């Protein structure tokens, strides 16, 4: 399984479209082990670009803090599972929690009032919104 997590400065970036990079983790779900970790800089954020890019990187699962409904739909239609509301922690810790069934998630941060009106961290100011 390949898991993608939007990151900035080594932690999950709360907003999918504003991350500095994506951390890709190859995991063995039977053994509950992380086999490989790789970071890649995504293309500039535009509607529909990041879901297609993640699909091209053979992701099976995306773990995010917040993501818009269109991006969720595009990923799910491509067979990619989306887990939203994850905490801002190191990707390795998030994946270990996920594999152990201990990942605590809240609501999709993107649907909270004020999230797009500047009420969130923009993860390094990589893109304007």
VOKOLZA-567735 format. One record per atom (N, C-alpha, C, O): x, y, z; residue in one letter. Coordinates in steps of 0.2 Angstrom, whole numbers, padded with zeros to 4 digits, always signed. Example, Ala and Ser with C-alpha at 12.3 -4.5 7.8 and 13.67 -1.06 7.14 Angstrom:
# residues 2
+0066-0028+0039A/+0062-0022+0039A/+0066-0016+0039A/+0071-0017+0042A/+0064-0011+0035S/+0068-0005+0036S/+0064+0000+0039S/+0067+0006+0040S/
//
This chain:
# residues 129
+0004-0006+0000X/+0000+0000+0000X/+0004+0006+0000X/+0010+0006+0003X/+0002+0011-0004X/+0006+0018-0004X/+0001+0023-0001X/-0004+0024-0003X/+0004+0026+0004X/+0000+0032+0008X/+0003+0038+0006X/+0010+0039+0007X/-0001+0043+0005X/+0002+0050+0004X/-0001+0055+0009X/-0007+0054+0011X/+0004+0059+0012X/+0002+0064+0017X/+0005+0071+0015X/+0011+0071+0013X/+0000+0076+0014X/+0003+0083+0013X/+0007+0085+0019X/+0005+0085+0024X/+0013+0088+0018X/+0017+0090+0023X/+0021+0096+0022X/+0021+0099+0016X/+0023+0099+0027X/+0027+0105+0028X/+0031+0105+0034X/+0028+0104+0039X/+0037+0106+0033X/+0042+0106+0039X/+0042+0100+0043X/+0042+0100+0049X/+0041+0094+0039X/+0041+0088+0043X/+0034+0085+0046X/+0034+0080+0049X/+0029+0090+0046X/+0023+0088+0049X/+0017+0088+0044X/+0018+0091+0039X/+0012+0085+0045X/+0006+0085+0041X/+0004+0092+0040X/+0003+0096+0045X/+0002+0094+0034X/+0000+0101+0033X/-0008+0101+0033X/-0011+0096+0030X/-0011+0105+0037X/-0018+0104+0038X/-0022+0105+0032X/-0028+0103+0032X/-0020+0108+0027X/-0023+0110+0021X/-0020+0106+0015X/-0015+0108+0013X/-0023+0101+0012X/-0021+0097+0006X/-0018+0102+0001X/-0013+0100-0002X/-0021+0107-0001X/-0019+0111-0007X/-0013+0116-0006X/-0011+0119-0010X/-0011+0116+0000X/-0006+0122+0002X/+0000+0119+0005X/+0004+0122+0008X/+0001+0112+0004X/+0007+0109+0007X/+0014+0111+0003X/+0013+0112-0003X/+0019+0110+0006X/+0026+0111+0002X/+0028+0105-0002X/+0031+0105-0007X/+0026+0099+0001X/+0027+0093-0002X/+0022+0087+0000X/+0018+0089+0005X/+0023+0082-0003X/+0019+0076-0001X/+0024+0071+0001X/+0029+0070-0002X/+0023+0068+0007X/+0027+0062+0009X/+0023+0056+0007X/+0017+0055+0009X/+0027+0051+0004X/+0024+0045+0001X/+0027+0039+0006X/+0033+0039+0006X/+0023+0035+0009X/+0025+0030+0013X/+0023+0023+0010X/+0017+0022+0009X/+0027+0019+0008X/+0026+0012+0006X/+0025+0008+0012X/+0030+0008+0016X/+0020+0004+0013X/+0019+0000+0019X/+0017-0007+0018X/+0014-0008+0013X/+0018-0011+0022X/+0016-0018+0022X/+0011-0018+0028X/+0012-0018+0034X/+0005-0019+0025X/-0001-0019+0030X/-0001-0025+0034X/-0004-0025+0040X/+0001-0031+0032X/+0000-0037+0035X/+0005-0037+0041X/+0004-0039+0047X/+0011-0034+0040X/+0017-0034+0045X/+0016-0027+0049X/+0020-0026+0054X/+0012-0022+0047X/+0012-0016+0050X/+0018-0012+0050X/+0020-0010+0055X/+0022-0012+0044X/+0028-0009+0044X/+0029-0004+0038X/+0025-0005+0033X/+0033+0001+0039X/+0034+0006+0034X/+0040+0004+0031X/+0045+0003+0034X/+0040+0003+0024X/+0045+0000+0020X/+0049+0005+0017X/+0055+0004+0016X/+0046+0011+0015X/+0050+0016+0012X/+0046+0023+0013X/+0040+0023+0013X/+0050+0028+0013X/+0048+0035+0014X/+0051+0039+0009X/+0057+0039+0008X/+0047+0043+0005X/+0050+0048+0000X/+0045+0054+0000X/+0039+0054+0000X/+0049+0060-0001X/+0045+0066-0002X/+0046+0069-0009X/+0051+0068-0012X/+0040+0072-0011X/+0040+0075-0018X/+0036+0081-0018X/+0031+0082-0014X/+0039+0086-0022X/+0036+0092-0022X/+0030+0092-0027X/+0031+0089-0033X/+0024+0094-0026X/+0018+0093-0030X/+0018+0099-0036X/+0022+0104-0035X/+0014+0098-0041X/+0014+0103-0046X/+0010+0109-0042X/+0007+0108-0037X/+0010+0115-0045X/+0006+0120-0042X/-0002+0118-0042X/-0004+0115-0046X/-0004+0121-0036X/-0011+0119-0034X/-0016+0123-0039X/-0017+0129-0039X/-0020+0119-0042X/-0026+0121-0046X/-0031+0116-0046X/-0029+0110-0044X/-0037+0117-0046X/-0043+0112-0045X/-0042+0106-0050X/-0041+0106-0056X/-0042+0100-0046X/-0041+0094-0050X/-0034+0091-0051X/-0033+0086-0053X/-0029+0096-0050X/-0022+0094-0052X/-0019+0089-0047X/-0016+0084-0049X/-0020+0090-0041X/-0017+0086-0036X/-0020+0079-0035X/-0016+0074-0035X/-0026+0078-0036X/-0029+0071-0036X/-0026+0067-0042X/-0024+0061-0041X/-0026+0070-0047X/-0023+0066-0053X/-0016+0065-0052X/-0013+0059-0054X/-0012+0069-0049X/-0005+0068-0048X/-0004+0063-0043X/+0001+0058-0044X/-0008+0063-0038X/-0007+0057-0033X/-0009+0051-0036X/-0006+0045-0034X/-0014+0050-0040X/-0016+0044-0044X/-0010+0042-0048X/-0009+0036-0048X/-0007+0046-0051X/-0001+0044-0055X/+0004+0041-0051X/+0009+0038-0054X/+0005+0043-0045X/+0010+0040-0040X/+0008+0034-0037X/+0011+0032-0032X/+0002+0031-0039X/+0000+0025-0037X/-0002+0025-0030X/-0001+0020-0026X/-0005+0030-0027X/-0007+0030-0020X/-0014+0026-0019X/-0018+0026-0024X/-0014+0023-0014X/-0020+0019-0012X/-0024+0023-0007X/-0030+0022-0006X/-0020+0027-0003X/-0023+0031+0003X/-0020+0037+0004X/-0014+0038+0003X/-0024+0042+0005X/-0022+0049+0007X/-0025+0051+0014X/-0030+0050+0015X/-0020+0053+0018X/-0022+0055+0025X/-0021+0063+0025X/-0015+0065+0024X/-0026+0067+0027X/-0026+0074+0027X/-0029+0077+0033X/-0032+0073+0036X/-0027+0083+0034X/-0031+0087+0039X/-0038+0089+0036X/-0043+0089+0039X/-0037+0093+0030X/-0043+0095+0027X/-0042+0095+0019X/-0037+0096+0017X/-0048+0094+0016X/-0048+0093+0009X/-0055+0095+0006X/-0060+0093+0009X/-0055+0099+0001X/-0061+0100-0002X/-0065+0094-0005X/-0062+0089-0007X/-0072+0095-0005X/-0076+0090-0008X/-0074+0087-0015X/-0075+0081-0016X/-0073+0092-0019X/-0071+0090-0026X/-0065+0085-0026X/-0065+0080-0030X/-0060+0087-0023X/-0054+0083-0022X/-0055+0076-0019X/-0053+0071-0022X/-0059+0076-0014X/-0061+0070-0011X/-0065+0065-0016X/-0063+0059-0017X/-0069+0068-0020X/-0073+0064-0025X/-0069+0062-0031X/-0069+0056-0033X/-0064+0066-0033X/-0059+0064-0038X/-0055+0058-0036X/-0054+0053-0040X/-0052+0059-0030X/-0048+0053-0027X/-0052+0047-0026X/-0050+0041-0028X/-0058+0047-0023X/-0062+0041-0022X/-0064+0038-0029X/-0065+0032-0029X/-0066+0042-0034X/-0068+0039-0040X/-0062+0036-0043X/-0063+0031-0048X/-0056+0038-0042X/-0050+0034-0044X/-0048+0028-0040X/-0043+0025-0041X/-0052+0027-0035X/-0051+0021-0030X/-0046+0022-0025X/-0043+0018-0022X/-0045+0029-0023X/-0040+0031-0018X/-0044+0032-0012X/-0049+0036-0012X/-0043+0029-0006X/-0046+0031+0000X/-0044+0037+0003X/-0038+0038+0003X/-0048+0041+0006X/-0047+0047+0009X/-0049+0047+0016X/-0054+0046+0018X/-0044+0049+0021X/-0045+0049+0028X/-0043+0057+0030X/-0038+0059+0029X/-0049+0060+0032X/-0048+0067+0033X/-0048+0069+0041X/-0051+0065+0045X/-0046+0074+0043X/-0046+0076+0050X/-0041+0074+0054X/-0041+0074+0060X/-0035+0072+0051X/-0029+0069+0054X/-0025+0075+0058X/-0026+0081+0056X/-0022+0074+0063X/-0018+0079+0067X/-0012+0080+0063X/-0009+0077+0059X/-0009+0086+0065X/-0003+0088+0062X/+0003+0085+0066X/+0006+0088+0071X/+0005+0079+0064X/+0010+0076+0067X/+0015+0073+0061X/+0014+0074+0055X/+0021+0070+0063X/+0025+0067+0058X/+0022+0062+0054X/+0018+0058+0057X/+0023+0061+0048X/+0020+0056+0043X/+0021+0049+0046X/+0016+0045+0046X/+0027+0048+0048X/+0028+0041+0051X/+0024+0039+0057X/+0021+0034+0057X/+0023+0044+0061X/+0018+0043+0067X/+0011+0042+0065X/+0008+0038+0068X/+0009+0046+0060X/+0002+0046+0058X/+0001+0039+0055X/-0004+0036+0056X/+0006+0036+0051X/+0005+0030+0047X/+0005+0024+0052X/+0001+0019+0052X/+0010+0025+0057X/+0010+0020+0062X/+0003+0019+0066X/+0001+0014+0068X/+0000+0025+0068X/-0006+0025+0071X/-0011+0022+0067X/-0016+0018+0069X/-0011+0024+0060X/-0016+0021+0056X/-0016+0014+0055X/-0021+0010+0056X/-0010+0011+0055X/-0009+0004+0054X/-0011+0000+0061X/-0013-0006+0060X/-0010+0003+0066X/-0012+0000+0073X/-0019+0002+0074X/-0021-0001+0080X/-0023+0005+0070X/-0030+0006+0071X/-0031+0012+0077X/-0036+0012+0080X/-0026+0016+0078X/-0026+0021+0083X/-0026+0028+0081X/-0025+0033+0085X/-0027+0029+0074X/-0027+0036+0071X/-0033+0040+0074X/-0039+0038+0072X/-0032+0045+0077X/-0038+0049+0080X/-0039+0054+0075X/-0035+0059+0073X/-0045+0055+0072X/-0047+0060+0067X/-0053+0063+0069X/-0057+0061+0072X/-0053+0070+0067X/-0059+0074+0068X/-0062+0075+0062X/-0062+0071+0058X/-0066+0080+0061X/-0070+0082+0055X/-0065+0084+0050X/-0059+0086+0051X/-0067+0085+0044X/-0063+0088+0038X/-0062+0095+0040X/-0067+0099+0040X/-0056+0097+0041X/-0055+0104+0043X/-0057+0109+0037X/-0059+0114+0039X/-0057+0106+0031X/-0059+0111+0025X/-0066+0113+0026X/-0068+0118+0023X/-0070+0109+0029X/-0078+0111+0030X/-0079+0115+0036X/-0085+0117+0037X/-0074+0117+0040X/-0075+0121+0046X/-0076+0128+0044X/-0073+0130+0039X/-0081+0132+0047X/-0082+0139+0045X/-0075+0143+0046X/-0072+0142+0051X/-0074+0147+0042X/-0068+0151+0042X/-0061+0148+0040X/-0056+0151+0039X/-0061+0141+0038X/-0055+0138+0036X/-0052+0141+0030X/-0046+0142+0030X/-0056+0143+0025X/-0054+0146+0019X/-0053+0153+0019X/-0051+0157+0015X/-0056+0156+0025X/-0056+0163+0025X/-0049+0166+0030X/-0050+0171+0033X/-0044+0161+0029X/-0038+0163+0033X/-0038+0161+0040X/-0033+0162+0044X/-0043+0156+0042X/-0043+0154+0049X/-0039+0147+0049X/-0040+0143+0053X/-0034+0146+0045X/-0029+0140+0045X/-0022+0142+0044X/-0021+0147+0041X/-0018+0138+0045X/-0011+0138+0043X/-0010+0137+0036X/-0013+0131+0034X/-0007+0141+0032X/-0006+0139+0025X/+0000+0135+0023X/+0002+0135+0018X/+0003+0132+0028X/+0009+0127+0027X/+0014+0130+0023X/+0016+0127+0018X/+0017+0135+0026X/+0023+0138+0022X/+0022+0143+0017X/+0026+0145+0013X/+0016+0144+0016X/+0014+0149+0011X/+0016+0148+0004X/+0018+0152+0000X/+0016+0141+0002X/+0018+0139-0004X/+0014+0141-0010X/+0016+0143-0015X/+0007+0141-0009X/+0002+0143-0014X/-0002+0149-0011X/-0004+0148-0005X/-0005+0153-0015X/-0010+0157-0013X/-0017+0154-0014X/-0017+0150-0018X/-0022+0156-0010X/-0028+0152-0011X/-0033+0157-0014X/-0039+0155-0015X/
//
